[in-house]
Amino acid sequence: LAPLLARTPGRLVGAGVGAAGVVDPATGRILVASDSFRDWAGFAVTEAVETALGVPAFLDNDVNAFLMGEVSAGAVRSESDVLGMTLGTGVGGALWTGGTLFPGPHGAAGEIGHIPGFGDLPCTCGGRGHLETLASGRSIGARYADRTGRRLTAREVYEAATYGDEDARAVYEAAGRGIARAVVITAGVVDLTTVVVGGGVSGAWPLLEPVVLAALAAEPPVSGHPVRLVRAALAS
Ligand SMILES: [Zn+2]
């Protein structure tokens, strides 16, 4: 959990919490816990935070919170049709359409990290061939280990790529092509103008950006309008 404390000078007035998994903002509970913290399903997050801090607390999915932040005050300020994608421990997605967040009836809209069609590797969610198997931080480390037998973090793989390690570069190129495919699929369904990418793996932006842009140019959205690709501005 990553609480963002809203403060006036000297006085805490409320707390916003972005949590991984499927959450219910109305009740402040986690409905489906993510793989990163399995036993949290049913936990009353806002109740616990309000008890601890004595101020109103609000809960949303972490990627929804990320996207709302970027639309409010970040890289996609005031834009109306945006896919938010976080490349962290896992791959998260959220949709902002017609100037508002579109969570979907189950709170799972925009979850582009867990749609099949990105290969055949097993995913943390139990499915196969999801974008998360190519583009999450732990997958980048795992895909590099598949090729070399050496276990590095995503950041170390990025550093190796910048020093000319061809295996490291190939792992990031596969991630970038996967990200582009996710963008084209989403743009074809909801007609986006922009994609904002955050999360720790976006630290490899100098390597990822040209790969994603080249793949998008080779396979443009059906609208005929290119999708703008930007890195998150508020946090990585
Ligand atoms: Zn998955």
py3Dmol code that shows the C-alpha trace and the ligand (Angstrom):
import py3Dmol

protein = """\
ATOM      1  CA  LEU A   1       0.000   0.000   0.000  1.00  0.00           C
ATOM      2  CA  ALA A   2       1.195   3.458  -0.850  1.00  0.00           C
ATOM      3  CA  PRO A   3      -0.692   6.092   1.124  1.00  0.00           C
ATOM      4  CA  LEU A   4      -0.694   9.600  -0.290  1.00  0.00           C
ATOM      5  CA  LEU A   5      -1.331  11.992   2.551  1.00  0.00           C
ATOM      6  CA  ALA A   6      -3.327  15.118   1.711  1.00  0.00           C
ATOM      7  CA  ARG A   7      -2.173  17.907   4.004  1.00  0.00           C
ATOM      8  CA  THR A   8      -2.932  21.484   4.740  1.00  0.00           C
ATOM      9  CA  PRO A   9      -0.068  23.135   6.609  1.00  0.00           C
ATOM     10  CA  GLY A  10       0.202  21.328   9.929  1.00  0.00           C
ATOM     11  CA  ARG A  11      -3.059  19.420   9.613  1.00  0.00           C
ATOM     12  CA  LEU A  12      -3.826  16.085   7.989  1.00  0.00           C
ATOM     13  CA  VAL A  13      -7.259  16.217   6.329  1.00  0.00           C
ATOM     14  CA  GLY A  14      -7.490  12.857   4.588  1.00  0.00           C
ATOM     15  CA  ALA A  15      -5.643   9.874   3.144  1.00  0.00           C
ATOM     16  CA  GLY A  16      -5.842   8.305  -0.306  1.00  0.00           C
ATOM     17  CA  VAL A  17      -4.651   4.734  -0.741  1.00  0.00           C
ATOM     18  CA  GLY A  18      -3.807   3.027  -4.020  1.00  0.00           C
ATOM     19  CA  ALA A  19      -3.743  -0.777  -3.631  1.00  0.00           C
ATOM     20  CA  ALA A  20      -2.894  -3.517  -6.109  1.00  0.00           C
ATOM     21  CA  GLY A  21      -5.680  -5.952  -7.009  1.00  0.00           C
ATOM     22  CA  VAL A  22      -9.399  -5.434  -7.561  1.00  0.00           C
ATOM     23  CA  VAL A  23     -10.834  -3.067  -4.964  1.00  0.00           C
ATOM     24  CA  ASP A  24     -14.239  -1.626  -4.122  1.00  0.00           C
ATOM     25  CA  PRO A  25     -13.891   2.143  -3.635  1.00  0.00           C
ATOM     26  CA  ALA A  26     -17.437   2.294  -2.194  1.00  0.00           C
ATOM     27  CA  THR A  27     -16.718  -0.014   0.757  1.00  0.00           C
ATOM     28  CA  GLY A  28     -12.969   0.552   0.947  1.00  0.00           C
ATOM     29  CA  ARG A  29     -12.274  -3.178   0.753  1.00  0.00           C
ATOM     30  CA  ILE A  30      -9.911  -5.241  -1.365  1.00  0.00           C
ATOM     31  CA  LEU A  31     -12.020  -7.738  -3.359  1.00  0.00           C
ATOM     32  CA  VAL A  32      -9.345  -9.736  -5.202  1.00  0.00           C
ATOM     33  CA  ALA A  33      -5.811  -9.529  -3.824  1.00  0.00           C
ATOM     34  CA  SER A  34      -2.913  -9.355  -6.256  1.00  0.00           C
ATOM     35  CA  ASP A  35      -0.153 -11.928  -6.371  1.00  0.00           C
ATOM     36  CA  SER A  36       2.076  -9.464  -4.492  1.00  0.00           C
ATOM     37  CA  PHE A  37       0.018  -9.691  -1.286  1.00  0.00           C
ATOM     38  CA  ARG A  38      -2.189 -12.731  -1.447  1.00  0.00           C
ATOM     39  CA  ASP A  39      -4.065 -12.758   1.845  1.00  0.00           C
ATOM     40  CA  TRP A  40      -5.562  -9.292   1.669  1.00  0.00           C
ATOM     41  CA  ALA A  41      -8.886 -10.162  -0.037  1.00  0.00           C
ATOM     42  CA  GLY A  42     -11.729  -8.814   2.102  1.00  0.00           C
ATOM     43  CA  PHE A  43      -9.482  -6.529   4.137  1.00  0.00           C
ATOM     44  CA  ALA A  44     -11.189  -3.237   5.044  1.00  0.00           C
ATOM     45  CA  VAL A  45      -8.395  -0.848   4.065  1.00  0.00           C
ATOM     46  CA  THR A  46     -10.091   2.505   4.580  1.00  0.00           C
ATOM     47  CA  GLU A  47     -11.457   1.432   7.973  1.00  0.00           C
ATOM     48  CA  ALA A  48      -7.970   0.489   9.166  1.00  0.00           C
ATOM     49  CA  VAL A  49      -6.401   3.698   7.825  1.00  0.00           C
ATOM     50  CA  GLU A  50      -9.155   5.875   9.305  1.00  0.00           C
ATOM     51  CA  THR A  51      -8.731   4.179  12.690  1.00  0.00           C
ATOM     52  CA  ALA A  52      -4.965   4.666  12.570  1.00  0.00           C
ATOM     53  CA  LEU A  53      -4.955   8.288  11.354  1.00  0.00           C
ATOM     54  CA  GLY A  54      -8.297   9.662  12.544  1.00  0.00           C
ATOM     55  CA  VAL A  55      -9.131  11.236   9.166  1.00  0.00           C
ATOM     56  CA  PRO A  56     -11.287  10.126   6.216  1.00  0.00           C
ATOM     57  CA  ALA A  57      -9.575   7.597   3.948  1.00  0.00           C
ATOM     58  CA  PHE A  58     -10.277   6.681   0.340  1.00  0.00           C
ATOM     59  CA  LEU A  59      -9.279   3.542  -1.566  1.00  0.00           C
ATOM     60  CA  ASP A  60      -8.822   2.843  -5.246  1.00  0.00           C
ATOM     61  CA  ASN A  61      -6.883   0.401  -7.394  1.00  0.00           C
ATOM     62  CA  ASP A  62      -3.244   1.503  -7.584  1.00  0.00           C
ATOM     63  CA  VAL A  63      -3.231   1.820 -11.373  1.00  0.00           C
ATOM     64  CA  ASN A  64      -6.493   3.813 -11.338  1.00  0.00           C
ATOM     65  CA  ALA A  65      -4.884   6.102  -8.756  1.00  0.00           C
ATOM     66  CA  PHE A  66      -1.756   6.369 -10.939  1.00  0.00           C
ATOM     67  CA  LEU A  67      -3.817   7.321 -14.007  1.00  0.00           C
ATOM     68  CA  MET A  68      -5.994   9.832 -12.149  1.00  0.00           C
ATOM     69  CA  GLY A  69      -2.829  11.476 -10.842  1.00  0.00           C
ATOM     70  CA  GLU A  70      -1.270  11.703 -14.302  1.00  0.00           C
ATOM     71  CA  VAL A  71      -4.486  13.145 -15.802  1.00  0.00           C
ATOM     72  CA  SER A  72      -4.881  15.626 -12.924  1.00  0.00           C
ATOM     73  CA  ALA A  73      -1.334  16.904 -12.633  1.00  0.00           C
ATOM     74  CA  GLY A  74       1.066  14.763 -14.651  1.00  0.00           C
ATOM     75  CA  ALA A  75       2.132  13.869 -18.176  1.00  0.00           C
ATOM     76  CA  VAL A  76      -1.402  13.631 -19.644  1.00  0.00           C
ATOM     77  CA  ARG A  77      -2.963  16.618 -17.864  1.00  0.00           C
ATOM     78  CA  SER A  78      -6.493  17.423 -19.088  1.00  0.00           C
ATOM     79  CA  GLU A  79      -6.468  14.705 -21.761  1.00  0.00           C
ATOM     80  CA  SER A  80      -9.705  12.790 -22.265  1.00  0.00           C
ATOM     81  CA  ASP A  81      -8.832   9.354 -23.706  1.00  0.00           C
ATOM     82  CA  VAL A  82      -5.820   7.689 -22.139  1.00  0.00           C
ATOM     83  CA  LEU A  83      -4.582   4.192 -21.345  1.00  0.00           C
ATOM     84  CA  GLY A  84      -2.465   4.121 -18.179  1.00  0.00           C
ATOM     85  CA  MET A  85       0.034   1.277 -17.961  1.00  0.00           C
ATOM     86  CA  THR A  86       2.268   0.466 -15.002  1.00  0.00           C
ATOM     87  CA  LEU A  87       5.284  -1.779 -15.513  1.00  0.00           C
ATOM     88  CA  GLY A  88       6.231  -2.759 -11.981  1.00  0.00           C
ATOM     89  CA  THR A  89       6.323  -6.070 -10.141  1.00  0.00           C
ATOM     90  CA  GLY A  90       3.386  -6.888 -12.418  1.00  0.00           C
ATOM     91  CA  VAL A  91       1.791  -5.085 -15.366  1.00  0.00           C
ATOM     92  CA  GLY A  92      -1.273  -2.989 -14.556  1.00  0.00           C
ATOM     93  CA  GLY A  93      -3.624  -1.031 -16.779  1.00  0.00           C
ATOM     94  CA  ALA A  94      -6.396   1.520 -16.377  1.00  0.00           C
ATOM     95  CA  LEU A  95      -8.662   3.401 -18.792  1.00  0.00           C
ATOM     96  CA  TRP A  96      -9.647   7.051 -18.901  1.00  0.00           C
ATOM     97  CA  THR A  97     -12.273   7.572 -21.624  1.00  0.00           C
ATOM     98  CA  GLY A  98     -14.362  10.627 -22.498  1.00  0.00           C
ATOM     99  CA  GLY A  99     -12.737  12.549 -19.645  1.00  0.00           C
ATOM    100  CA  THR A 100     -13.501  10.080 -16.866  1.00  0.00           C
ATOM    101  CA  LEU A 101     -12.150   6.903 -15.345  1.00  0.00           C
ATOM    102  CA  PHE A 102     -13.804   3.791 -16.783  1.00  0.00           C
ATOM    103  CA  PRO A 103     -13.446   1.073 -14.129  1.00  0.00           C
ATOM    104  CA  GLY A 104     -15.914  -1.364 -15.726  1.00  0.00           C
ATOM    105  CA  PRO A 105     -18.649  -3.294 -13.898  1.00  0.00           C
ATOM    106  CA  HIS A 106     -16.069  -5.422 -12.016  1.00  0.00           C
ATOM    107  CA  GLY A 107     -13.370  -2.806 -11.586  1.00  0.00           C
ATOM    108  CA  ALA A 108     -11.160  -4.632 -14.076  1.00  0.00           C
ATOM    109  CA  ALA A 109     -11.363  -2.467 -17.230  1.00  0.00           C
ATOM    110  CA  GLY A 110      -8.044  -1.717 -18.887  1.00  0.00           C
ATOM    111  CA  GLU A 111      -6.220  -4.689 -17.335  1.00  0.00           C
ATOM    112  CA  ILE A 112      -4.071  -5.072 -20.418  1.00  0.00           C
ATOM    113  CA  GLY A 113      -1.390  -6.986 -18.512  1.00  0.00           C
ATOM    114  CA  HIS A 114      -3.557 -10.122 -18.356  1.00  0.00           C
ATOM    115  CA  ILE A 115      -4.966 -10.727 -21.834  1.00  0.00           C
ATOM    116  CA  PRO A 116      -3.656 -13.754 -23.803  1.00  0.00           C
ATOM    117  CA  GLY A 117      -1.869 -13.380 -27.122  1.00  0.00           C
ATOM    118  CA  PHE A 118       1.601 -12.362 -25.987  1.00  0.00           C
ATOM    119  CA  GLY A 119       3.372 -15.713 -26.269  1.00  0.00           C
ATOM    120  CA  ASP A 120       2.836 -18.872 -24.246  1.00  0.00           C
ATOM    121  CA  LEU A 121       4.646 -18.365 -20.946  1.00  0.00           C
ATOM    122  CA  PRO A 122       2.803 -18.973 -17.650  1.00  0.00           C
ATOM    123  CA  CYS A 123       1.679 -15.792 -15.876  1.00  0.00           C
ATOM    124  CA  THR A 124       1.517 -15.044 -12.139  1.00  0.00           C
ATOM    125  CA  CYS A 125      -2.293 -14.844 -12.448  1.00  0.00           C
ATOM    126  CA  GLY A 126      -2.578 -18.481 -13.571  1.00  0.00           C
ATOM    127  CA  GLY A 127      -3.093 -17.657 -17.257  1.00  0.00           C
ATOM    128  CA  ARG A 128      -0.632 -17.989 -20.135  1.00  0.00           C
ATOM    129  CA  GLY A 129       0.834 -15.679 -22.718  1.00  0.00           C
ATOM    130  CA  HIS A 130       0.013 -12.414 -20.961  1.00  0.00           C
ATOM    131  CA  LEU A 131       1.931  -9.140 -21.432  1.00  0.00           C
ATOM    132  CA  GLU A 132       3.042  -9.426 -17.807  1.00  0.00           C
ATOM    133  CA  THR A 133       5.233 -12.425 -18.784  1.00  0.00           C
ATOM    134  CA  LEU A 134       7.291 -10.069 -20.990  1.00  0.00           C
ATOM    135  CA  ALA A 135       7.150  -6.595 -19.508  1.00  0.00           C
ATOM    136  CA  SER A 136       6.979  -6.718 -15.696  1.00  0.00           C
ATOM    137  CA  GLY A 137      10.088  -6.182 -13.624  1.00  0.00           C
ATOM    138  CA  ARG A 138      10.293  -9.772 -12.443  1.00  0.00           C
ATOM    139  CA  SER A 139       9.569 -11.101 -15.956  1.00  0.00           C
ATOM    140  CA  ILE A 140      12.401  -9.070 -17.453  1.00  0.00           C
ATOM    141  CA  GLY A 141      14.732 -10.684 -14.916  1.00  0.00           C
ATOM    142  CA  ALA A 142      13.254 -14.121 -15.634  1.00  0.00           C
ATOM    143  CA  ARG A 143      13.426 -13.772 -19.439  1.00  0.00           C
ATOM    144  CA  TYR A 144      17.074 -12.725 -19.164  1.00  0.00           C
ATOM    145  CA  ALA A 145      17.744 -15.778 -16.988  1.00  0.00           C
ATOM    146  CA  ASP A 146      16.001 -17.973 -19.609  1.00  0.00           C
ATOM    147  CA  ARG A 147      18.498 -16.782 -22.216  1.00  0.00           C
ATOM    148  CA  THR A 148      21.689 -16.623 -20.157  1.00  0.00           C
ATOM    149  CA  GLY A 149      21.222 -18.662 -16.969  1.00  0.00           C
ATOM    150  CA  ARG A 150      22.104 -15.521 -15.005  1.00  0.00           C
ATOM    151  CA  ARG A 151      19.622 -13.952 -12.637  1.00  0.00           C
ATOM    152  CA  LEU A 152      19.594 -10.134 -12.643  1.00  0.00           C
ATOM    153  CA  THR A 153      17.052  -7.502 -11.622  1.00  0.00           C
ATOM    154  CA  ALA A 154      15.210  -5.597 -14.363  1.00  0.00           C
ATOM    155  CA  ARG A 155      17.394  -2.595 -13.613  1.00  0.00           C
ATOM    156  CA  GLU A 156      20.563  -4.679 -13.949  1.00  0.00           C
ATOM    157  CA  VAL A 157      19.290  -6.094 -17.245  1.00  0.00           C
ATOM    158  CA  TYR A 158      18.746  -2.520 -18.445  1.00  0.00           C
ATOM    159  CA  GLU A 159      22.266  -1.544 -17.421  1.00  0.00           C
ATOM    160  CA  ALA A 160      23.647  -4.624 -19.212  1.00  0.00           C
ATOM    161  CA  ALA A 161      21.711  -3.608 -22.345  1.00  0.00           C
ATOM    162  CA  THR A 162      23.207  -0.116 -22.272  1.00  0.00           C
ATOM    163  CA  TYR A 163      26.668  -1.731 -22.171  1.00  0.00           C
ATOM    164  CA  GLY A 164      25.888  -3.760 -25.292  1.00  0.00           C
ATOM    165  CA  ASP A 165      24.640  -7.084 -23.843  1.00  0.00           C
ATOM    166  CA  GLU A 166      22.621  -8.489 -26.766  1.00  0.00           C
ATOM    167  CA  ASP A 167      20.533 -10.807 -24.565  1.00  0.00           C
ATOM    168  CA  ALA A 168      19.580  -7.919 -22.310  1.00  0.00           C
ATOM    169  CA  ARG A 169      18.654  -5.809 -25.306  1.00  0.00           C
ATOM    170  CA  ALA A 170      16.554  -8.637 -26.774  1.00  0.00           C
ATOM    171  CA  VAL A 171      14.603  -8.984 -23.522  1.00  0.00           C
ATOM    172  CA  TYR A 172      13.712  -5.279 -23.518  1.00  0.00           C
ATOM    173  CA  GLU A 173      12.888  -5.360 -27.231  1.00  0.00           C
ATOM    174  CA  ALA A 174      10.410  -8.193 -26.608  1.00  0.00           C
ATOM    175  CA  ALA A 175       8.897  -6.169 -23.771  1.00  0.00           C
ATOM    176  CA  GLY A 176       8.616  -3.097 -26.000  1.00  0.00           C
ATOM    177  CA  ARG A 177       6.952  -5.025 -28.822  1.00  0.00           C
ATOM    178  CA  GLY A 178       4.501  -6.475 -26.311  1.00  0.00           C
ATOM    179  CA  ILE A 179       3.686  -3.027 -24.939  1.00  0.00           C
ATOM    180  CA  ALA A 180       3.033  -1.768 -28.485  1.00  0.00           C
ATOM    181  CA  ARG A 181       0.735  -4.711 -29.158  1.00  0.00           C
ATOM    182  CA  ALA A 182      -1.206  -3.923 -25.972  1.00  0.00           C
ATOM    183  CA  VAL A 183      -1.540  -0.306 -27.079  1.00  0.00           C
ATOM    184  CA  VAL A 184      -2.812  -1.265 -30.558  1.00  0.00           C
ATOM    185  CA  ILE A 185      -5.351  -3.690 -29.102  1.00  0.00           C
ATOM    186  CA  THR A 186      -6.652  -1.120 -26.631  1.00  0.00           C
ATOM    187  CA  ALA A 187      -6.682   1.695 -29.205  1.00  0.00           C
ATOM    188  CA  GLY A 188      -8.683  -0.536 -31.544  1.00  0.00           C
ATOM    189  CA  VAL A 189     -11.313  -1.158 -28.865  1.00  0.00           C
ATOM    190  CA  VAL A 190     -11.687   2.237 -27.192  1.00  0.00           C
ATOM    191  CA  ASP A 191     -10.003   4.711 -29.631  1.00  0.00           C
ATOM    192  CA  LEU A 192      -7.270   6.244 -27.467  1.00  0.00           C
ATOM    193  CA  THR A 193      -5.237   9.363 -28.113  1.00  0.00           C
ATOM    194  CA  THR A 194      -2.511   8.713 -25.561  1.00  0.00           C
ATOM    195  CA  VAL A 195      -0.774   6.080 -23.462  1.00  0.00           C
ATOM    196  CA  VAL A 196       1.063   6.983 -20.266  1.00  0.00           C
ATOM    197  CA  VAL A 197       3.577   4.455 -18.955  1.00  0.00           C
ATOM    198  CA  GLY A 198       4.861   4.324 -15.381  1.00  0.00           C
ATOM    199  CA  GLY A 199       6.310   1.831 -12.904  1.00  0.00           C
ATOM    200  CA  GLY A 200       9.914   0.897 -12.215  1.00  0.00           C
ATOM    201  CA  VAL A 201      10.493  -0.722 -15.624  1.00  0.00           C
ATOM    202  CA  SER A 202       9.723   2.636 -17.288  1.00  0.00           C
ATOM    203  CA  GLY A 203      13.149   3.659 -15.955  1.00  0.00           C
ATOM    204  CA  ALA A 204      14.406   1.880 -19.088  1.00  0.00           C
ATOM    205  CA  TRP A 205      12.550   4.462 -21.201  1.00  0.00           C
ATOM    206  CA  PRO A 206      15.512   5.310 -23.491  1.00  0.00           C
ATOM    207  CA  LEU A 207      15.561   1.648 -24.513  1.00  0.00           C
ATOM    208  CA  LEU A 208      11.798   0.973 -24.501  1.00  0.00           C
ATOM    209  CA  GLU A 209      10.480   4.106 -26.193  1.00  0.00           C
ATOM    210  CA  PRO A 210      12.085   3.620 -29.644  1.00  0.00           C
ATOM    211  CA  VAL A 211      11.043  -0.056 -29.743  1.00  0.00           C
ATOM    212  CA  VAL A 212       7.425   0.751 -28.866  1.00  0.00           C
ATOM    213  CA  LEU A 213       7.272   3.644 -31.330  1.00  0.00           C
ATOM    214  CA  ALA A 214       8.735   1.541 -34.150  1.00  0.00           C
ATOM    215  CA  ALA A 215       6.227  -1.252 -33.490  1.00  0.00           C
ATOM    216  CA  LEU A 216       3.340   1.234 -33.375  1.00  0.00           C
ATOM    217  CA  ALA A 217       4.491   2.774 -36.654  1.00  0.00           C
ATOM    218  CA  ALA A 218       4.640  -0.678 -38.278  1.00  0.00           C
ATOM    219  CA  GLU A 219       1.176  -1.607 -37.017  1.00  0.00           C
ATOM    220  CA  PRO A 220      -0.796   1.621 -36.518  1.00  0.00           C
ATOM    221  CA  PRO A 221      -4.250   1.830 -34.925  1.00  0.00           C
ATOM    222  CA  VAL A 222      -7.231   1.359 -37.231  1.00  0.00           C
ATOM    223  CA  SER A 223      -8.341   4.962 -36.534  1.00  0.00           C
ATOM    224  CA  GLY A 224      -5.492   6.218 -38.721  1.00  0.00           C
ATOM    225  CA  HIS A 225      -4.408   8.493 -35.882  1.00  0.00           C
ATOM    226  CA  PRO A 226      -1.137   7.650 -34.145  1.00  0.00           C
ATOM    227  CA  VAL A 227      -1.292   7.087 -30.383  1.00  0.00           C
ATOM    228  CA  ARG A 228       0.958   9.409 -28.379  1.00  0.00           C
ATOM    229  CA  LEU A 229       3.274   7.547 -26.005  1.00  0.00           C
ATOM    230  CA  VAL A 230       4.511   9.358 -22.895  1.00  0.00           C
ATOM    231  CA  ARG A 231       6.345   8.415 -19.743  1.00  0.00           C
ATOM    232  CA  ALA A 232       4.663   9.171 -16.419  1.00  0.00           C
ATOM    233  CA  ALA A 233       5.644  12.512 -14.891  1.00  0.00           C
ATOM    234  CA  LEU A 234       4.647  12.181 -11.232  1.00  0.00           C
ATOM    235  CA  ALA A 235       6.506   9.047 -10.185  1.00  0.00           C
ATOM    236  CA  SER A 236       8.051   5.963 -11.696  1.00  0.00           C
TER     237      SER A 236
END
"""
ligand_1 = """\
1
ZN
Zn -1.694 -12.819 -16.217
"""
view = py3Dmol.view(width=600, height=400)
view.addModel(protein, "pdb")
view.setStyle({"model": 0}, {"cartoon": {"style": "trace"}})
view.addModel(ligand_1, "xyz")
view.setStyle({"model": 1}, {"stick": {}})
view.zoomTo()
view.show()
